[in-house]
Amino acid sequence: MMLRVKQLLALSMTLAALALTGACAEAGPADARADATPAPRSSGVATEPVLATNLFLENFDAWRLHIAADADERAFETIPWLPSFAAGLAAAAEQERPLLMWGMNGHPLGCT
C-alpha cells in the first residue's frame, strides 16, 4: 500500500513539473501519446514497464486508475486492527486466544 502511495505521489509530482515547464504540450505528436496509456492490470501487476516519459495530461486519469490500489490490495483494511498492543492483549485474554506480536528492525521492505 505504501509503495502505491509513493508511486502516486511521484506521478503527481512529475505531472506538476511537466505542467509547470510546459513540457506536456511539446512532448511529441498526438499519435505518439495515443499508445502511452498504461496496459490494463489483470492480476495487480503491470504488464508493461511504466515510463515517466509516457505521462501526459491526456492520459493522467488512466495512469491514476492504473496505480490506485484495487480491492484485493486493500484487503488489509478489513481487518479489525486495534490501536495498541495493550488493547490486543486485553482482547486476546477476553477471547482466550493467542496474540501474535510481529516485531522487526530495519526497513519494512527489507531494503537495508
C-alpha positions as CSV (number, residue, x, y, z in Angstrom):
1,M,0.0,0.0,0.0
2,M,2.7,2.4,1.0
3,L,4.5,1.7,-2.3
4,R,1.4,2.6,-4.3
5,V,1.1,5.9,-2.3
6,K,4.7,6.7,-3.1
7,Q,4.2,5.9,-6.8
8,L,1.1,8.1,-7.0
9,L,3.0,10.9,-5.2
10,A,5.9,10.6,-7.7
11,L,3.5,10.5,-10.6
12,S,1.7,13.7,-9.4
13,M,5.0,15.5,-8.8
14,T,6.1,14.5,-12.3
15,L,2.9,15.8,-13.8
16,A,3.2,19.1,-11.9
17,A,6.7,19.5,-13.1
18,L,5.7,18.8,-16.7
19,A,2.8,21.2,-16.4
20,L,5.0,24.0,-14.9
21,T,7.6,23.6,-17.6
22,G,5.1,23.3,-20.5
23,A,6.7,20.0,-21.5
24,C,3.4,18.3,-21.9
25,A,2.4,20.5,-24.8
26,E,5.8,19.9,-26.5
27,A,6.4,16.3,-25.6
28,G,5.6,14.9,-29.0
29,P,2.9,14.4,-31.6
30,A,-0.6,13.4,-30.6
31,D,-0.3,10.0,-32.3
32,A,2.7,9.2,-30.0
33,R,0.6,9.9,-27.0
34,A,-2.2,7.5,-28.0
35,D,-0.1,4.4,-27.1
36,A,1.2,6.0,-23.9
37,T,-1.8,4.8,-21.9
38,P,-0.9,2.1,-19.4
39,A,-1.9,-1.5,-20.1
40,P,-4.9,-2.7,-18.0
41,R,-4.0,-4.7,-14.9
42,S,-5.1,-8.2,-14.8
43,S,-3.5,-9.6,-11.6
44,G,-2.5,-6.4,-9.9
45,V,0.8,-6.4,-11.7
46,A,1.5,-4.1,-14.7
47,T,2.1,-6.0,-17.9
48,E,4.4,-3.3,-19.3
49,P,7.1,-1.2,-17.6
50,V,5.8,2.2,-16.6
51,L,7.9,5.0,-18.0
52,A,7.7,8.6,-16.7
53,T,8.0,9.8,-20.3
54,N,4.6,8.3,-21.1
55,L,2.9,10.7,-18.7
56,F,0.8,13.4,-20.5
57,L,-2.2,15.5,-19.4
58,E,-4.4,13.5,-21.7
59,N,-3.6,10.1,-20.0
60,F,-3.2,11.2,-16.4
61,D,-6.5,9.8,-15.3
62,A,-5.7,6.4,-16.9
63,W,-2.4,6.4,-15.1
64,R,-4.0,7.4,-11.8
65,L,-6.5,4.5,-12.1
66,H,-3.7,2.1,-13.1
67,I,-1.7,3.0,-10.0
68,A,-4.5,3.1,-7.5
69,A,-4.9,0.1,-5.2
70,D,-7.7,-2.3,-6.1
71,A,-9.9,-4.2,-3.7
72,D,-7.5,-7.1,-3.3
73,E,-4.6,-4.8,-2.4
74,R,-6.8,-3.0,0.2
75,A,-8.0,-6.2,1.9
76,F,-5.9,-5.5,5.0
77,E,-8.2,-2.6,5.7
78,T,-11.0,-5.1,6.5
79,I,-9.0,-6.5,9.5
80,P,-10.3,-5.0,12.8
81,W,-6.9,-3.6,13.9
82,L,-6.6,-2.5,17.5
83,P,-4.9,0.8,18.4
84,S,-2.3,-0.6,20.8
85,F,-0.5,-3.7,21.9
86,A,-2.2,-3.4,25.3
87,A,-5.7,-3.4,23.7
88,G,-4.6,-6.5,21.7
89,L,-3.5,-8.3,24.9
90,A,-6.8,-7.5,26.6
91,A,-8.9,-8.7,23.6
92,A,-6.8,-11.9,23.3
93,A,-7.3,-12.6,27.0
94,E,-11.0,-11.9,26.8
95,Q,-11.4,-14.3,23.8
96,E,-8.9,-16.9,25.2
97,R,-6.9,-16.7,22.0
98,P,-3.2,-16.3,21.4
99,L,-1.7,-13.0,20.3
100,L,0.9,-12.7,17.6
101,M,3.3,-9.9,18.0
102,W,5.3,-9.1,14.9
103,G,8.5,-7.1,15.6
104,M,11.2,-6.1,13.2
105,N,14.2,-3.9,12.9
106,G,15.0,-2.1,9.7
107,H,13.3,-1.1,6.5
108,P,9.8,-2.7,6.1
109,L,10.6,-3.8,2.6
110,G,13.9,-5.3,3.6
111,C,15.9,-2.7,1.8
112,T,18.7,-2.1,4.4
